[in-house]
Amino acid sequence: MIRNIIFDFGDVFINLDKVVVFREMQKLNVLHLLPQLDELNKAFEVGAISPESFLDQLQDYLPQLTKDQIAAVWNGMLLDLPEYRLEFLEDLAREAKYRLFLLSNTNALHIPHFRKQMGELRFNRFRNSFEQFYLSHEIKLRKPSAEIYEFVLNENGLPASETLFIDDTEENTNAARKLGIHTWNLKVGQEDIIQLKTKI
């Protein structure tokens, strides 16, 4: 029986434009830098570098852009969190049938931007719906490492067999499944988190 649900954030609750950085790099004719930027982003997502250092290093690769422009492109992937999804989450929390957790690969630029974009009231409605709110740059771990799932399970006393993990990235759900966690690899554009109860 599922008693605990761990949710991803991007493209599960908030809509994303995941190719905005790719499009900008294509315009600047610097697609060859994608491998370096991917490594830099991974380091940023585990809090290994500060926002200032991240922007400094990005500007070394993209001298055509100011730091403000780079930050705007990086944050441009964050779109909206539809009200119907927020209400669904709040209803689920009120039911108190499941322990709810958020587990997101994110960074110290995205969260303040999202908080401002969403507004303090709506952000708090979202955050307060979860028992714990785990962000990769704060806990120094990122999906799909086994350590991040073990961290959440162990810290909260969650049996893997009673836990469902929902993520739009198959690599992440595959990694969780290897630990005995139930998973739902949500297909963006075909499925929506409000269909959750049909998956449990």
Rosetta constraint file for C-alpha pairs under 8 A:
AtomPair CA 1 CA 161 HARMONIC 7.78 0.50
AtomPair CA 1 CA 162 HARMONIC 5.63 0.50
AtomPair CA 2 CA 98 HARMONIC 7.66 0.50
AtomPair CA 2 CA 161 HARMONIC 7.57 0.50
AtomPair CA 2 CA 162 HARMONIC 4.44 0.50
AtomPair CA 2 CA 163 HARMONIC 5.51 0.50
AtomPair CA 2 CA 164 HARMONIC 6.53 0.50
AtomPair CA 2 CA 200 HARMONIC 7.00 0.50
AtomPair CA 3 CA 97 HARMONIC 7.13 0.50
AtomPair CA 3 CA 98 HARMONIC 4.92 0.50
AtomPair CA 3 CA 99 HARMONIC 6.40 0.50
AtomPair CA 3 CA 162 HARMONIC 5.40 0.50
AtomPair CA 3 CA 163 HARMONIC 6.16 0.50
AtomPair CA 4 CA 98 HARMONIC 5.15 0.50
AtomPair CA 4 CA 99 HARMONIC 4.62 0.50
AtomPair CA 4 CA 100 HARMONIC 6.09 0.50
AtomPair CA 4 CA 101 HARMONIC 7.85 0.50
AtomPair CA 4 CA 158 HARMONIC 7.23 0.50
AtomPair CA 4 CA 162 HARMONIC 6.26 0.50
AtomPair CA 4 CA 163 HARMONIC 4.63 0.50
AtomPair CA 4 CA 164 HARMONIC 6.23 0.50
AtomPair CA 5 CA 98 HARMONIC 6.65 0.50
AtomPair CA 5 CA 99 HARMONIC 6.21 0.50
AtomPair CA 5 CA 100 HARMONIC 5.11 0.50
AtomPair CA 5 CA 101 HARMONIC 6.20 0.50
AtomPair CA 5 CA 163 HARMONIC 5.70 0.50
AtomPair CA 5 CA 164 HARMONIC 4.78 0.50
AtomPair CA 5 CA 165 HARMONIC 5.89 0.50
AtomPair CA 5 CA 166 HARMONIC 7.66 0.50
AtomPair CA 6 CA 100 HARMONIC 6.10 0.50
AtomPair CA 6 CA 101 HARMONIC 4.63 0.50
AtomPair CA 6 CA 102 HARMONIC 5.61 0.50
AtomPair CA 6 CA 103 HARMONIC 6.50 0.50
AtomPair CA 6 CA 163 HARMONIC 7.38 0.50
AtomPair CA 6 CA 164 HARMONIC 6.13 0.50
AtomPair CA 6 CA 165 HARMONIC 4.68 0.50
AtomPair CA 6 CA 166 HARMONIC 6.30 0.50
AtomPair CA 7 CA 12 HARMONIC 7.54 0.50
AtomPair CA 7 CA 100 HARMONIC 7.68 0.50
AtomPair CA 7 CA 101 HARMONIC 6.11 0.50
AtomPair CA 7 CA 102 HARMONIC 4.84 0.50
AtomPair CA 7 CA 103 HARMONIC 5.92 0.50
AtomPair CA 7 CA 104 HARMONIC 7.90 0.50
AtomPair CA 7 CA 165 HARMONIC 5.98 0.50
AtomPair CA 7 CA 166 HARMONIC 5.01 0.50
AtomPair CA 7 CA 167 HARMONIC 6.58 0.50
AtomPair CA 8 CA 12 HARMONIC 6.12 0.50
AtomPair CA 8 CA 13 HARMONIC 7.80 0.50
AtomPair CA 8 CA 102 HARMONIC 5.99 0.50
AtomPair CA 8 CA 103 HARMONIC 5.26 0.50
AtomPair CA 8 CA 104 HARMONIC 5.29 0.50
AtomPair CA 8 CA 165 HARMONIC 7.85 0.50
AtomPair CA 8 CA 166 HARMONIC 5.99 0.50
AtomPair CA 8 CA 167 HARMONIC 5.03 0.50
AtomPair CA 8 CA 168 HARMONIC 7.59 0.50
AtomPair CA 9 CA 13 HARMONIC 5.43 0.50
AtomPair CA 9 CA 14 HARMONIC 6.33 0.50
AtomPair CA 9 CA 102 HARMONIC 6.89 0.50
AtomPair CA 9 CA 103 HARMONIC 7.03 0.50
AtomPair CA 9 CA 104 HARMONIC 5.59 0.50
AtomPair CA 9 CA 167 HARMONIC 7.94 0.50
AtomPair CA 10 CA 14 HARMONIC 5.12 0.50
AtomPair CA 10 CA 15 HARMONIC 6.29 0.50
AtomPair CA 10 CA 16 HARMONIC 6.22 0.50
AtomPair CA 10 CA 104 HARMONIC 7.56 0.50
AtomPair CA 11 CA 15 HARMONIC 4.78 0.50
AtomPair CA 11 CA 16 HARMONIC 5.68 0.50
AtomPair CA 11 CA 168 HARMONIC 6.57 0.50
AtomPair CA 11 CA 188 HARMONIC 6.62 0.50
AtomPair CA 12 CA 166 HARMONIC 7.87 0.50
AtomPair CA 12 CA 167 HARMONIC 6.78 0.50
AtomPair CA 12 CA 168 HARMONIC 6.65 0.50
AtomPair CA 12 CA 186 HARMONIC 7.38 0.50
AtomPair CA 12 CA 188 HARMONIC 7.80 0.50
AtomPair CA 12 CA 192 HARMONIC 7.23 0.50
AtomPair CA 12 CA 193 HARMONIC 6.13 0.50
AtomPair CA 13 CA 81 HARMONIC 6.00 0.50
AtomPair CA 13 CA 82 HARMONIC 7.68 0.50
AtomPair CA 13 CA 85 HARMONIC 6.45 0.50
AtomPair CA 13 CA 86 HARMONIC 7.66 0.50
AtomPair CA 13 CA 193 HARMONIC 7.17 0.50
AtomPair CA 14 CA 78 HARMONIC 7.29 0.50
AtomPair CA 14 CA 79 HARMONIC 6.67 0.50
AtomPair CA 14 CA 80 HARMONIC 5.56 0.50
AtomPair CA 14 CA 81 HARMONIC 4.29 0.50
AtomPair CA 14 CA 82 HARMONIC 7.25 0.50
AtomPair CA 15 CA 78 HARMONIC 6.71 0.50
AtomPair CA 15 CA 79 HARMONIC 5.24 0.50
AtomPair CA 15 CA 80 HARMONIC 5.49 0.50
AtomPair CA 15 CA 81 HARMONIC 6.23 0.50
AtomPair CA 16 CA 77 HARMONIC 5.26 0.50
AtomPair CA 16 CA 78 HARMONIC 5.09 0.50
AtomPair CA 16 CA 79 HARMONIC 5.36 0.50
AtomPair CA 16 CA 80 HARMONIC 7.74 0.50
AtomPair CA 17 CA 76 HARMONIC 7.33 0.50
AtomPair CA 17 CA 77 HARMONIC 4.35 0.50
AtomPair CA 17 CA 78 HARMONIC 6.54 0.50
AtomPair CA 17 CA 79 HARMONIC 6.87 0.50
AtomPair CA 18 CA 77 HARMONIC 5.57 0.50
AtomPair CA 19 CA 23 HARMONIC 6.12 0.50
AtomPair CA 19 CA 77 HARMONIC 7.42 0.50
AtomPair CA 20 CA 24 HARMONIC 6.29 0.50
AtomPair CA 20 CA 73 HARMONIC 7.00 0.50
AtomPair CA 20 CA 74 HARMONIC 7.83 0.50
AtomPair CA 20 CA 76 HARMONIC 6.61 0.50
AtomPair CA 20 CA 77 HARMONIC 5.86 0.50
AtomPair CA 21 CA 25 HARMONIC 6.15 0.50
AtomPair CA 21 CA 73 HARMONIC 6.32 0.50
AtomPair CA 21 CA 74 HARMONIC 6.49 0.50
AtomPair CA 21 CA 77 HARMONIC 7.72 0.50
AtomPair CA 22 CA 26 HARMONIC 6.05 0.50
AtomPair CA 22 CA 31 HARMONIC 7.30 0.50
AtomPair CA 23 CA 27 HARMONIC 6.28 0.50
AtomPair CA 24 CA 28 HARMONIC 6.35 0.50
AtomPair CA 24 CA 73 HARMONIC 7.51 0.50
AtomPair CA 25 CA 29 HARMONIC 5.92 0.50
AtomPair CA 25 CA 30 HARMONIC 5.25 0.50
AtomPair CA 25 CA 31 HARMONIC 5.52 0.50
AtomPair CA 26 CA 30 HARMONIC 6.25 0.50
AtomPair CA 26 CA 31 HARMONIC 5.77 0.50
AtomPair CA 30 CA 34 HARMONIC 7.86 0.50
AtomPair CA 33 CA 37 HARMONIC 6.26 0.50
AtomPair CA 33 CA 61 HARMONIC 7.46 0.50
AtomPair CA 34 CA 38 HARMONIC 6.01 0.50
AtomPair CA 35 CA 39 HARMONIC 6.46 0.50
AtomPair CA 36 CA 40 HARMONIC 6.24 0.50
AtomPair CA 37 CA 41 HARMONIC 5.97 0.50
AtomPair CA 37 CA 58 HARMONIC 7.55 0.50
AtomPair CA 38 CA 42 HARMONIC 6.24 0.50
AtomPair CA 39 CA 43 HARMONIC 6.37 0.50
AtomPair CA 40 CA 44 HARMONIC 6.25 0.50
AtomPair CA 40 CA 54 HARMONIC 7.43 0.50
AtomPair CA 41 CA 45 HARMONIC 6.07 0.50
AtomPair CA 42 CA 46 HARMONIC 6.61 0.50
AtomPair CA 43 CA 47 HARMONIC 6.52 0.50
AtomPair CA 43 CA 48 HARMONIC 5.25 0.50
AtomPair CA 43 CA 49 HARMONIC 6.47 0.50
AtomPair CA 44 CA 48 HARMONIC 5.71 0.50
AtomPair CA 44 CA 49 HARMONIC 5.37 0.50
AtomPair CA 44 CA 50 HARMONIC 7.08 0.50
AtomPair CA 44 CA 51 HARMONIC 7.63 0.50
AtomPair CA 44 CA 54 HARMONIC 6.79 0.50
AtomPair CA 44 CA 107 HARMONIC 6.22 0.50
AtomPair CA 44 CA 108 HARMONIC 7.88 0.50
AtomPair CA 44 CA 137 HARMONIC 6.97 0.50
AtomPair CA 45 CA 105 HARMONIC 6.25 0.50
AtomPair CA 45 CA 106 HARMONIC 5.38 0.50
AtomPair CA 45 CA 107 HARMONIC 4.80 0.50
AtomPair CA 45 CA 108 HARMONIC 7.82 0.50
AtomPair CA 45 CA 136 HARMONIC 5.83 0.50
AtomPair CA 45 CA 137 HARMONIC 4.86 0.50
AtomPair CA 45 CA 140 HARMONIC 7.74 0.50
AtomPair CA 45 CA 142 HARMONIC 6.98 0.50
AtomPair CA 46 CA 107 HARMONIC 7.54 0.50
AtomPair CA 46 CA 136 HARMONIC 5.35 0.50
AtomPair CA 46 CA 137 HARMONIC 4.14 0.50
AtomPair CA 46 CA 138 HARMONIC 7.09 0.50
AtomPair CA 46 CA 139 HARMONIC 7.21 0.50
AtomPair CA 46 CA 140 HARMONIC 4.27 0.50
AtomPair CA 46 CA 141 HARMONIC 5.39 0.50
AtomPair CA 46 CA 142 HARMONIC 6.21 0.50
AtomPair CA 47 CA 107 HARMONIC 7.21 0.50
AtomPair CA 47 CA 108 HARMONIC 7.72 0.50
AtomPair CA 47 CA 136 HARMONIC 7.49 0.50
AtomPair CA 47 CA 137 HARMONIC 4.21 0.50
AtomPair CA 47 CA 138 HARMONIC 6.50 0.50
AtomPair CA 47 CA 140 HARMONIC 5.79 0.50
AtomPair CA 48 CA 137 HARMONIC 7.83 0.50
AtomPair CA 48 CA 140 HARMONIC 7.50 0.50
AtomPair CA 49 CA 53 HARMONIC 6.06 0.50
AtomPair CA 49 CA 54 HARMONIC 6.28 0.50
AtomPair CA 50 CA 54 HARMONIC 6.04 0.50
AtomPair CA 50 CA 108 HARMONIC 7.72 0.50
AtomPair CA 51 CA 55 HARMONIC 6.15 0.50
AtomPair CA 51 CA 108 HARMONIC 6.31 0.50
AtomPair CA 51 CA 109 HARMONIC 6.46 0.50
AtomPair CA 52 CA 56 HARMONIC 6.11 0.50
AtomPair CA 53 CA 57 HARMONIC 6.09 0.50
AtomPair CA 54 CA 58 HARMONIC 6.13 0.50
AtomPair CA 55 CA 59 HARMONIC 6.02 0.50
AtomPair CA 55 CA 67 HARMONIC 5.96 0.50
AtomPair CA 55 CA 70 HARMONIC 7.16 0.50
AtomPair CA 55 CA 71 HARMONIC 7.27 0.50
AtomPair CA 56 CA 60 HARMONIC 6.48 0.50
AtomPair CA 56 CA 67 HARMONIC 7.38 0.50
AtomPair CA 57 CA 61 HARMONIC 6.79 0.50
AtomPair CA 58 CA 62 HARMONIC 6.01 0.50
AtomPair CA 58 CA 70 HARMONIC 7.59 0.50
AtomPair CA 59 CA 63 HARMONIC 5.06 0.50
AtomPair CA 59 CA 64 HARMONIC 7.91 0.50
AtomPair CA 59 CA 65 HARMONIC 6.83 0.50
AtomPair CA 59 CA 66 HARMONIC 7.12 0.50
AtomPair CA 59 CA 67 HARMONIC 6.59 0.50
AtomPair CA 59 CA 70 HARMONIC 7.56 0.50
AtomPair CA 65 CA 69 HARMONIC 5.82 0.50
AtomPair CA 65 CA 70 HARMONIC 6.22 0.50
AtomPair CA 66 CA 70 HARMONIC 6.24 0.50
AtomPair CA 67 CA 71 HARMONIC 6.12 0.50
AtomPair CA 68 CA 72 HARMONIC 6.13 0.50
AtomPair CA 69 CA 73 HARMONIC 6.25 0.50
AtomPair CA 70 CA 74 HARMONIC 6.14 0.50
AtomPair CA 71 CA 75 HARMONIC 6.02 0.50
AtomPair CA 71 CA 109 HARMONIC 7.55 0.50
AtomPair CA 72 CA 76 HARMONIC 5.81 0.50
AtomPair CA 73 CA 77 HARMONIC 7.45 0.50
AtomPair CA 74 CA 110 HARMONIC 7.96 0.50
AtomPair CA 75 CA 109 HARMONIC 7.25 0.50
AtomPair CA 75 CA 110 HARMONIC 5.88 0.50
AtomPair CA 75 CA 113 HARMONIC 6.95 0.50
AtomPair CA 78 CA 110 HARMONIC 7.67 0.50
AtomPair CA 78 CA 114 HARMONIC 7.03 0.50
AtomPair CA 80 CA 118 HARMONIC 7.68 0.50
AtomPair CA 81 CA 85 HARMONIC 7.18 0.50
AtomPair CA 81 CA 86 HARMONIC 7.27 0.50
AtomPair CA 81 CA 118 HARMONIC 7.67 0.50
AtomPair CA 82 CA 86 HARMONIC 6.66 0.50
AtomPair CA 83 CA 87 HARMONIC 6.11 0.50
AtomPair CA 84 CA 88 HARMONIC 6.09 0.50
AtomPair CA 85 CA 89 HARMONIC 6.20 0.50
AtomPair CA 85 CA 193 HARMONIC 7.22 0.50
AtomPair CA 85 CA 194 HARMONIC 6.54 0.50
AtomPair CA 86 CA 90 HARMONIC 6.21 0.50
AtomPair CA 86 CA 125 HARMONIC 7.84 0.50
AtomPair CA 86 CA 126 HARMONIC 6.49 0.50
AtomPair CA 87 CA 91 HARMONIC 6.10 0.50
AtomPair CA 88 CA 92 HARMONIC 6.20 0.50
AtomPair CA 88 CA 194 HARMONIC 6.37 0.50
AtomPair CA 89 CA 93 HARMONIC 6.19 0.50
AtomPair CA 89 CA 126 HARMONIC 7.71 0.50
AtomPair CA 89 CA 129 HARMONIC 6.78 0.50
AtomPair CA 90 CA 94 HARMONIC 6.15 0.50
AtomPair CA 90 CA 125 HARMONIC 7.60 0.50
AtomPair CA 90 CA 126 HARMONIC 7.59 0.50
AtomPair CA 90 CA 129 HARMONIC 5.84 0.50
AtomPair CA 91 CA 95 HARMONIC 6.25 0.50
AtomPair CA 92 CA 96 HARMONIC 6.81 0.50
AtomPair CA 92 CA 97 HARMONIC 7.67 0.50
AtomPair CA 92 CA 98 HARMONIC 7.85 0.50
AtomPair CA 93 CA 97 HARMONIC 7.79 0.50
AtomPair CA 93 CA 98 HARMONIC 7.56 0.50
AtomPair CA 93 CA 100 HARMONIC 7.22 0.50
AtomPair CA 93 CA 129 HARMONIC 5.61 0.50
AtomPair CA 93 CA 130 HARMONIC 7.35 0.50
AtomPair CA 99 CA 130 HARMONIC 7.75 0.50
AtomPair CA 99 CA 131 HARMONIC 6.70 0.50
AtomPair CA 100 CA 129 HARMONIC 7.44 0.50
AtomPair CA 100 CA 130 HARMONIC 5.01 0.50
AtomPair CA 100 CA 131 HARMONIC 5.65 0.50
AtomPair CA 100 CA 132 HARMONIC 7.35 0.50
AtomPair CA 101 CA 130 HARMONIC 5.17 0.50
AtomPair CA 101 CA 131 HARMONIC 5.73 0.50
AtomPair CA 101 CA 132 HARMONIC 5.12 0.50
AtomPair CA 101 CA 133 HARMONIC 6.06 0.50
AtomPair CA 101 CA 134 HARMONIC 7.56 0.50
AtomPair CA 102 CA 130 HARMONIC 6.62 0.50
AtomPair CA 102 CA 132 HARMONIC 6.48 0.50
AtomPair CA 102 CA 133 HARMONIC 4.86 0.50
AtomPair CA 102 CA 134 HARMONIC 5.67 0.50
AtomPair CA 102 CA 135 HARMONIC 7.87 0.50
AtomPair CA 103 CA 133 HARMONIC 6.57 0.50
AtomPair CA 103 CA 134 HARMONIC 4.79 0.50
AtomPair CA 103 CA 135 HARMONIC 6.03 0.50
AtomPair CA 103 CA 136 HARMONIC 7.53 0.50
AtomPair CA 104 CA 134 HARMONIC 6.39 0.50
AtomPair CA 104 CA 135 HARMONIC 5.10 0.50
AtomPair CA 104 CA 136 HARMONIC 6.03 0.50
AtomPair CA 104 CA 142 HARMONIC 7.86 0.50
AtomPair CA 104 CA 143 HARMONIC 7.95 0.50
AtomPair CA 105 CA 135 HARMONIC 6.22 0.50
AtomPair CA 105 CA 136 HARMONIC 4.90 0.50
AtomPair CA 105 CA 137 HARMONIC 7.47 0.50
AtomPair CA 105 CA 142 HARMONIC 5.67 0.50
AtomPair CA 105 CA 143 HARMONIC 6.49 0.50
AtomPair CA 106 CA 110 HARMONIC 6.62 0.50
AtomPair CA 106 CA 111 HARMONIC 7.36 0.50
AtomPair CA 106 CA 135 HARMONIC 6.17 0.50
AtomPair CA 106 CA 136 HARMONIC 5.79 0.50
AtomPair CA 106 CA 137 HARMONIC 6.40 0.50
AtomPair CA 107 CA 111 HARMONIC 6.59 0.50
AtomPair CA 107 CA 135 HARMONIC 7.66 0.50
AtomPair CA 107 CA 136 HARMONIC 7.09 0.50
AtomPair CA 107 CA 137 HARMONIC 5.39 0.50
AtomPair CA 108 CA 112 HARMONIC 6.99 0.50
AtomPair CA 108 CA 137 HARMONIC 6.77 0.50
AtomPair CA 109 CA 113 HARMONIC 6.39 0.50
AtomPair CA 110 CA 114 HARMONIC 5.95 0.50
AtomPair CA 111 CA 115 HARMONIC 6.00 0.50
AtomPair CA 112 CA 116 HARMONIC 6.15 0.50
AtomPair CA 113 CA 117 HARMONIC 6.00 0.50
AtomPair CA 114 CA 118 HARMONIC 5.81 0.50
AtomPair CA 115 CA 119 HARMONIC 5.83 0.50
AtomPair CA 115 CA 120 HARMONIC 6.29 0.50
AtomPair CA 115 CA 123 HARMONIC 5.83 0.50
AtomPair CA 116 CA 120 HARMONIC 6.80 0.50
AtomPair CA 118 CA 122 HARMONIC 6.10 0.50
AtomPair CA 118 CA 123 HARMONIC 5.98 0.50
AtomPair CA 119 CA 123 HARMONIC 6.02 0.50
AtomPair CA 120 CA 124 HARMONIC 6.04 0.50
AtomPair CA 121 CA 125 HARMONIC 6.27 0.50
AtomPair CA 122 CA 126 HARMONIC 6.23 0.50
AtomPair CA 123 CA 127 HARMONIC 6.12 0.50
AtomPair CA 124 CA 128 HARMONIC 5.68 0.50
AtomPair CA 125 CA 129 HARMONIC 6.44 0.50
AtomPair CA 126 CA 130 HARMONIC 7.61 0.50
AtomPair CA 127 CA 133 HARMONIC 6.88 0.50
AtomPair CA 134 CA 138 HARMONIC 7.39 0.50
AtomPair CA 134 CA 139 HARMONIC 6.99 0.50
AtomPair CA 135 CA 139 HARMONIC 6.38 0.50
AtomPair CA 136 CA 140 HARMONIC 5.60 0.50
AtomPair CA 136 CA 141 HARMONIC 5.21 0.50
AtomPair CA 136 CA 142 HARMONIC 5.16 0.50
AtomPair CA 137 CA 141 HARMONIC 7.06 0.50
AtomPair CA 137 CA 142 HARMONIC 7.90 0.50
AtomPair CA 141 CA 145 HARMONIC 7.52 0.50
AtomPair CA 141 CA 147 HARMONIC 7.28 0.50
AtomPair CA 141 CA 148 HARMONIC 5.61 0.50
AtomPair CA 142 CA 148 HARMONIC 6.20 0.50
AtomPair CA 143 CA 148 HARMONIC 6.41 0.50
AtomPair CA 143 CA 149 HARMONIC 7.94 0.50
AtomPair CA 143 CA 172 HARMONIC 5.98 0.50
AtomPair CA 144 CA 148 HARMONIC 7.52 0.50
AtomPair CA 144 CA 171 HARMONIC 6.56 0.50
AtomPair CA 144 CA 172 HARMONIC 4.69 0.50
AtomPair CA 144 CA 173 HARMONIC 7.92 0.50
AtomPair CA 144 CA 175 HARMONIC 5.80 0.50
AtomPair CA 144 CA 176 HARMONIC 7.64 0.50
AtomPair CA 145 CA 149 HARMONIC 7.45 0.50
AtomPair CA 145 CA 175 HARMONIC 7.15 0.50
AtomPair CA 146 CA 150 HARMONIC 6.27 0.50
AtomPair CA 146 CA 175 HARMONIC 6.51 0.50
AtomPair CA 146 CA 176 HARMONIC 7.06 0.50
AtomPair CA 146 CA 179 HARMONIC 7.65 0.50
AtomPair CA 147 CA 151 HARMONIC 5.91 0.50
AtomPair CA 148 CA 152 HARMONIC 6.48 0.50
AtomPair CA 149 CA 153 HARMONIC 6.20 0.50
AtomPair CA 149 CA 176 HARMONIC 6.63 0.50
AtomPair CA 150 CA 154 HARMONIC 5.83 0.50
AtomPair CA 151 CA 155 HARMONIC 5.87 0.50
AtomPair CA 152 CA 156 HARMONIC 6.24 0.50
AtomPair CA 152 CA 158 HARMONIC 7.81 0.50
AtomPair CA 153 CA 157 HARMONIC 5.70 0.50
AtomPair CA 153 CA 158 HARMONIC 4.68 0.50
AtomPair CA 153 CA 159 HARMONIC 6.76 0.50
AtomPair CA 153 CA 160 HARMONIC 7.03 0.50
AtomPair CA 154 CA 158 HARMONIC 6.53 0.50
AtomPair CA 158 CA 162 HARMONIC 7.18 0.50
AtomPair CA 158 CA 163 HARMONIC 6.88 0.50
AtomPair CA 159 CA 163 HARMONIC 6.52 0.50
AtomPair CA 160 CA 164 HARMONIC 7.98 0.50
AtomPair CA 160 CA 179 HARMONIC 6.99 0.50
AtomPair CA 160 CA 180 HARMONIC 5.44 0.50
AtomPair CA 160 CA 181 HARMONIC 4.56 0.50
AtomPair CA 160 CA 182 HARMONIC 7.39 0.50
AtomPair CA 161 CA 180 HARMONIC 5.98 0.50
AtomPair CA 161 CA 181 HARMONIC 5.72 0.50
AtomPair CA 161 CA 182 HARMONIC 6.82 0.50
AtomPair CA 162 CA 181 HARMONIC 7.51 0.50
AtomPair CA 162 CA 182 HARMONIC 7.70 0.50
AtomPair CA 163 CA 181 HARMONIC 5.71 0.50
AtomPair CA 163 CA 182 HARMONIC 6.01 0.50
AtomPair CA 164 CA 181 HARMONIC 6.11 0.50
AtomPair CA 164 CA 182 HARMONIC 4.58 0.50
AtomPair CA 164 CA 183 HARMONIC 5.33 0.50
AtomPair CA 164 CA 184 HARMONIC 7.39 0.50
AtomPair CA 165 CA 173 HARMONIC 7.05 0.50
AtomPair CA 165 CA 176 HARMONIC 7.31 0.50
AtomPair CA 165 CA 181 HARMONIC 6.82 0.50
AtomPair CA 165 CA 182 HARMONIC 6.16 0.50
AtomPair CA 165 CA 183 HARMONIC 4.73 0.50
AtomPair CA 165 CA 184 HARMONIC 6.35 0.50
AtomPair CA 166 CA 173 HARMONIC 7.15 0.50
AtomPair CA 166 CA 183 HARMONIC 5.77 0.50
AtomPair CA 166 CA 184 HARMONIC 4.82 0.50
AtomPair CA 166 CA 185 HARMONIC 6.05 0.50
AtomPair CA 166 CA 186 HARMONIC 6.70 0.50
AtomPair CA 167 CA 172 HARMONIC 6.79 0.50
AtomPair CA 167 CA 173 HARMONIC 6.24 0.50
AtomPair CA 167 CA 183 HARMONIC 7.92 0.50
AtomPair CA 167 CA 184 HARMONIC 6.59 0.50
AtomPair CA 167 CA 185 HARMONIC 5.32 0.50
AtomPair CA 167 CA 186 HARMONIC 5.90 0.50
AtomPair CA 168 CA 185 HARMONIC 5.25 0.50
AtomPair CA 168 CA 186 HARMONIC 4.67 0.50
AtomPair CA 168 CA 187 HARMONIC 6.07 0.50
AtomPair CA 168 CA 188 HARMONIC 6.65 0.50
AtomPair CA 169 CA 173 HARMONIC 6.67 0.50
AtomPair CA 169 CA 185 HARMONIC 6.53 0.50
AtomPair CA 169 CA 186 HARMONIC 7.76 0.50
AtomPair CA 170 CA 174 HARMONIC 5.95 0.50
AtomPair CA 170 CA 185 HARMONIC 5.80 0.50
AtomPair CA 171 CA 175 HARMONIC 6.30 0.50
AtomPair CA 172 CA 176 HARMONIC 6.43 0.50
AtomPair CA 173 CA 177 HARMONIC 6.09 0.50
AtomPair CA 173 CA 183 HARMONIC 5.82 0.50
AtomPair CA 173 CA 184 HARMONIC 6.98 0.50
AtomPair CA 173 CA 185 HARMONIC 6.03 0.50
AtomPair CA 174 CA 178 HARMONIC 6.47 0.50
AtomPair CA 174 CA 183 HARMONIC 7.98 0.50
AtomPair CA 175 CA 179 HARMONIC 7.17 0.50
AtomPair CA 176 CA 180 HARMONIC 6.98 0.50
AtomPair CA 176 CA 181 HARMONIC 5.57 0.50
AtomPair CA 176 CA 182 HARMONIC 7.64 0.50
AtomPair CA 176 CA 183 HARMONIC 7.20 0.50
AtomPair CA 177 CA 181 HARMONIC 4.87 0.50
AtomPair CA 177 CA 182 HARMONIC 6.04 0.50
AtomPair CA 177 CA 183 HARMONIC 6.34 0.50
AtomPair CA 184 CA 199 HARMONIC 7.47 0.50
AtomPair CA 186 CA 191 HARMONIC 6.19 0.50
AtomPair CA 186 CA 192 HARMONIC 7.27 0.50
AtomPair CA 186 CA 193 HARMONIC 7.71 0.50
AtomPair CA 187 CA 191 HARMONIC 5.38 0.50
AtomPair CA 187 CA 192 HARMONIC 7.85 0.50
AtomPair CA 188 CA 192 HARMONIC 7.21 0.50
AtomPair CA 191 CA 195 HARMONIC 7.21 0.50
AtomPair CA 192 CA 196 HARMONIC 7.77 0.50
AtomPair CA 195 CA 199 HARMONIC 7.13 0.50
AtomPair CA 196 CA 200 HARMONIC 6.76 0.50
